[in-house]
Each structure stands twice: as C-alpha cells, then as structure tokens.
Amino acid sequence: MEQAGERDRVALVATVLNEGATIDALLASVAAQTRSPDEIRLVDGGSTDDTQARARAWAARGLPLTIEVRPGASISAGRNAAIAATSAPLVAVTDAGVRLAPEWLAELTRPFADPAVDVVAGFFRAAPRTAFEYALGATTLPFEADLDPARFLPSSRSVAFRRTAWARVGGYPEWLDYCEDLVFDLALKRAGCRFAFAPRAIAHFRPRPTLRAFFRQYYLYARGDGKADLWRERHAIRYGAYLGLPLLLALVRRQPALAVPAAALVGAYVRRPYERLWALTAGQPAGLRVAALLWPPLLRVAGDVAKMLGYPVGVTWRLRRAKG
C-alpha cells in the first residue's frame, strides 16, 4: 500500500473498553484499508475481557498499533491521550464496535489536499442484524440525502482533523462523558476551522440490540446535552409538543373532524423513518420487513421520553457545577 509523505502522515486513534467481541472486526477493517494509517493508538479504559490481548495480536501481525491501558479513563480523556501519544500531522478518529469501509481512510484524508481544510467529517451507516436493529437504524440515523453538508457536525466514529486544530481548542472536553464529540465539533467551528464532508468515508456500526439499550443510550445523550447546554430549542420544542398532546386529544374528541390533520401530524413524524426503513430492508425476507415496520412509532416515542428524562438531569448537574 502507498505510504504518505511526512505532511500527509495520519494517526488513527480510538478508545476501547471490553470490546473483545468486536475489536477483531474493527482491526481487520483497518488492516484492509486502501490507504494505511501510519500510526494506530488505542487507549483501553480498563477492559476485563480479552480486548487487550486481541489488539496486541494484531500488532504482532504487523499492524502499526500500540495499546495503552488507562483504567477509568473517559472517552474524551482516552482520545486526548491517544492523540498526544502520536506524532502524525493528521488524526483520524473512530470508535470501537465499528467496521470501516476499505476506502474509509483514503476518502477521509483526501480533502486535506486543500491546505485550508482543518476538519473532515466522514459518514456512518447502520449494520443491522435483526428487525429491531433495522428499524432503529432507520429511525435514528440519517441518510446522506437528509443532511446539509455545510451544517453537518461529524460523529467521532468517523472524523479526521489536523493536529493543530485539535491543539487549538484544547482537545476533547474531558469534563463531559457524553456528547463530547459535538462539543469538540462546536469548539472547532468557533475557532474558525474549515470543515469538509467526505460521504464515502463510511463507518458501519451495529445499532443497539434492545429497546432498553436504546433508551439508556438516548437518556445519556440527552443528559450530555444538558451538561453541555446543547440544543435548548430542540428540547423545548419536544417538551412543548408532549405537553400539548393531551390538549390535541381533547380537541379531537370534541371535534372529530380534527382527527384527519392530527393523523397527518403523526404520519409526518414517522414518515422519514419509514422511507429509510423501506430502503434499508430492500432484499430482506418479508417477515423481517413486516416485523421492522412495527417499531418506528414506538422508537420515536421511547427516544423522546428518554431525552425528556435525561436532559433535566444534565441541566441540574451543570447548574450545580456552576455554583461549585
């Protein structure tokens, strides 16, 4: 594989914790990249399974990988430590539990040919296995057509940036346990960093396998929003919509003709998830498609409830931290 010149050297970093079941798939996809990373640095938060042994086995096969164990390290602290331990001018970040498309790193680093580009946002797609996971992927993950590339804030499962940009904003926010990548993105924006979008730099990942796991995920995301004071308007609109729901139902009972526009509102709420789900399940068995079609309304409501519960917990934490 072609190696880069000094200016184009790239370090790949990730944090891991008890990823024995998934780390081989991640590192196999790294080994299969059409553009090889020059350095790979993993920070392990204290795995008690065979994650570390599996990673070291890949290093023994020739992957330029080093794993550092930092028990209790947060995702942000782990990423910062991994980046600080590398020297390449370009840094690519991904997550455990991900499988990278073969051209992921080549596509992710291609925009840096323009010296004005500081950050490149890759993309991600669901890799579902069950009807529930297909529905969850369709409900929560956008397609490229859903995005405005100029406003898209990258997930740190698929992003690259110049080391100088990372240093300019002080790295990932180590005081935050969730939504740390969005806070990092916004700091880069405020610092005047120029973003590019690489839609073919795709990281595939499996959605949460159960409703309980999804609910917890969205609760923690919303708690992170509250801690970081993110998306006040979005959360306010959500609370307003659900507080207004009893009033809407009462109006429909009094004026049955309002049932049609009310149903249209509900349809609009789940229309795009169903469109994505139909596309995602193309070619799948009919039984799976039918089973998946039952989930989007419940997932929408469950996600909203999880966010409405998590957000005030985060806000309370932030206010107490400010007083302290």
Summary of the structure (lengths in Angstrom):
residues: 324
radius of gyration: 21.2
end to end distance: 53.3
largest distance: 72.0
contacts: 1054
relative contact order: 0.13
helix: 54%
strand: 15%
